[in-house]
Amino acid sequence: MSLPSTRKTLFGGDYNPEQWPEEVRAQDYKLFDAARIDTVTLGVFAWAQTQPAPDVLDFSVLDRIVEQATAQGRSICLATGTGAQPPWLARRFPEVTRTDFEGRRHRYGQRHNSCPSSPVFRRFSAEMAGRIAERYADNPAVIAWHIGNEYGGACYCELCAAGFRDWLRARYVTLDALNSAWYTTFWSHTFHDWDEIEPPSALTEHWRGPDHTAFQGITLDYLRFMSDAMLADFLDEKAAIRRHSPDTPVTTNFMGMYRPIDYHRWAPHLDFASWDNYPPEGAHPAWSALAHDLMRGLKGGEPFWLMEQTPSTTACRDFNPLKRPGVMGLWSWQAIAHGADAALFFQMRASRGACEKYHGAVIGHSGRDDTRVFQEVARLGAELEQLGSAALGARTPARVALLFDWDSWWALEISDGPSRLVRYQQVVLGYYRALWEAGVDVDVVPVTADLTGYQVVVAPALHMLKDDLAQRLEAVARRGGSVLATYLSGRVDENDNAFLMDVPGPLGPLMGVRIDEWDARGPEFVNRVRLRAGADDANPLTVESRLLFELVIPQGAETVGVYQDDFYADTPAVTRNAFGAGHGWYVAAGLDQAGVDWVVRQVLAAHDIASRHPDLPALETTLRVAPDGTRLLFLLNHGDDPIEVPATTAGVDLLTADRFEPGRPITLAPCGVRVLREDG
C-alpha cells in the first residue's frame, strides 16, 4: 500500500471548522472553490470534543464537518484526533502525563503531553482511532488516515523506566551483554539486576542538559527506546484503523530533520511519508531540499506529501518573518520538484484565539479573498490544476546518494569530545548544499539502503558504523564508484564504543589513511587548506577550515588538500585513495562551503556527473521521471533577480504551454518556476 490514488497533485491543508460557527464554514468553502482547494485534513485535535468523558462519545460536530466536506467534493485526510489528550484523561488517570528531563511530573496542558509507555493512554488513543475508522471508513471522500500529530518529545516516568528495561531485555537478552555494550566497568556502573537501571536524565547520568551524559551508551539506547515507544503508540492506532479500513493508506506528519525520532525506524510502518516544512529563519534553500529528499528516501524513493507549510508566517518563534511575495509558491513547487504529490498548508483559516491566532493562514480572521496571501494561494491552485496528473508518482533518477543516520547524529552530539560545536545536521547540510548548487539529483538514504545503483556515495560525519556498512561502501568503490567521507567518521560501533583500531576504524582500508590525533578549536580559529586537483594543477584553491582538524597519516592515499598553519602545516587535510576501480575520498577538516564545493565537484567530475548550470547559484534544478517515462525538469529561481537558463533539450513548459528548444534561453522571474516536459 502506498499513496492515495488521485487525479492531480493534492492542494489544501489543515482545516479546523469545529472552531467556528456554521455560517463561517459555508463562507470558507466558497473561498476554497476560488483557490481550487481540493483536499482538507480534518479532526487533528478533535479528541476532547468527540469524547468529552471516558464513557461518552459525541460525533455530532465531526459528522457535520465530514458530511460538508464530502458534499463539497473535497478529498479528506481524516485524523484520529489523538495528537493531544482531552483534559478528563489526565484528571482521571494522572499517570498518562509526562515526566520531564528534570524529573517533574507534568499536569494537564499543552500537547505532546502523553506518556508513550502509559497503558491507559495507549488503550484510549487506540480506541478513539478505531472508532473514527469504524464510523468513516466507508466514506469514499476519505483518502487517507492521519494518526496523531508531529510525534516528539520524551518522558522519564516510572512507566517509561519499566518500558526501557523491557526494551533492553529484548535487545541484549543478558545483563552481561548489556554491561559490555555500555562499558559499565567505567565508574563502577556494572549492573547486576535489570531493576537497577534508570532512565538517563538530569537526576541520573546527565549534567547541563540532554547532550551532556557520563554514559553515551545508556543515553543512546534511551533515545532509541523513546523513538520506538512512540512508534508503538502509532502502531496501536494503525492496528485499530485496519480492523475497519484495510485498504485506505495511513500516515503521520514527520518534521524533516527532527532529532528526537529516527524516521528510518518508523518508515516501514507508514503507507506513505508526509512531513511539515517550517525551515529555520534565513535558511539556505538547500535546507528544505535536503529535508524533502530525506522524506522521499524514507520509502525507497516513493513520492511523499507535504502535509504542512505556512502560507505566510509562523507564530512559535521569537520573531516570525513574513514570506516575501512569490516565496510560498516557490517553496511549494520546490517540494513537488523533490517528490511531493501533495502541497498542503497549516492552516486553512486562522485560529481566533490561543497560541496560533497569529500563525499564517490561507484565510485570515476577516475572511477576505483579496489579500495578497489568498491571491498567491489561488494562483498556485490554478498552476497545480494546469499541471494535472503529470508529476504523480514520478521518481528521481539519482546517481548520487547521501547517507543520513540518526544513530550517528545522536552519538556525535552526546559525545564528550572532540568538539560540541560540530553539529551533525550542519555538516550534512554543507555537503548536500554542494550537490544542490551543482544541480545534481540526490537520494538521501539510510545506512541500510542498497547502494548498488549509485556512482557516488557521500557520507558526512558517519560517526557510527553498523553491521556490514564498511564492506558495502568498499563495494561501491571496488566497482568504480566514489565514496566521500569526512572527519569524525568511523569512530564508534553500534553501542557507541570506539573501535580497537586506527581511526577511521573499518573505513581505514577504503580511505587509505590513519589518524592518531585530532585538534578541536574554537570558532574563531582558522586553519587554511590548500586544495590542488593534481600535481599539474596551476591554480590551487586556498580555503578556510574550522572547529575540527584531524592529523592524517597516509596509508596509500594521495594528498589533495594540505593544511597551511599550526604545527601540522604541510600535512594532508583532504585525500583520495585508489580502491578497486574507484576511490575513497576523505576530508579531515571542517572546510568552509567553498572548500566543500570544490571537493564535491572533483568527485562528480570523476564520474562525468554533469552539473546543471553551475554558473547560476540561485537556480535549483531537479528531474522527475513519471511512471510512463515522461521526464519533467523543474527550474526554480531562488534569487532576487531574473535569470536566463539555456534549454538543453526540446519540449514544453507545463505551466505556460510555451515551447522551448535547445540553446534558447528560458527566462525565470524572481521566485519563478518552470516545469519542463522534455520531448521524446
Buried (B, 14 or more C-beta within 10 A) or exposed (E): EBBBEBEBBBBBBBBBBBBBEEEBBEBBBEBBEBBBBBBBBBBBBBBBBBBEEEEEBEBEBBEBBBEBBBEBEBBBBBBBBBBBBBEBBBEEBEBBBBBBBEEEBBEBEEEBBBBBBBEBBBEBBBBBBBBBBBBBBEBEBBBBBBBBBBBBBBBBBEBBBBBBBEBBEEBBEEBEEBBBBBBBEEEEBBBEEBEEBBBBBBEBBBEEEBEBBBBBBBBBBBBBBBBBBBBEBBBBBBEBBBEBBEEBBBBBBBBBBBBBBBBBBBBEEBBBBBBBBBBEEEEBBBBBBBBBBBBBBBBEBBBBBBBBBBBBBBBEEEEBEEBEEBBBBBBBBBBBBBBBBBBBBBBBBBBEEEEBEBBBBBBBEEBEBEBEBBBBBBBBBBBBEBBEEBBBBBBBEBBBBBBBBBBBBBBBBBBEEBBBBBBBBEBBBBBBBBBBBBBBBBBBBBBBBEBEEBBBBBBBBBBBBBEEBBEBBBBBBBEEBBBBBBBBBBBBBBBBBEBEEBBBBBBBBBBBBBBEEBBBBEEEBBBBBBBBBEEEEEEEBBBBBBBBBBBBEBBBBBBBBBBBBBEBEEBBBBBBBEBBEBBBBBBBBBBBBEBBBBBBBBBBEBBEBEBBBBEBEBBBBBBBBBEEEBBBBBBBBBBEEEBEBEBBBBBBBBBEEEEBEEEEEBEBEBBBBBBBBBEE
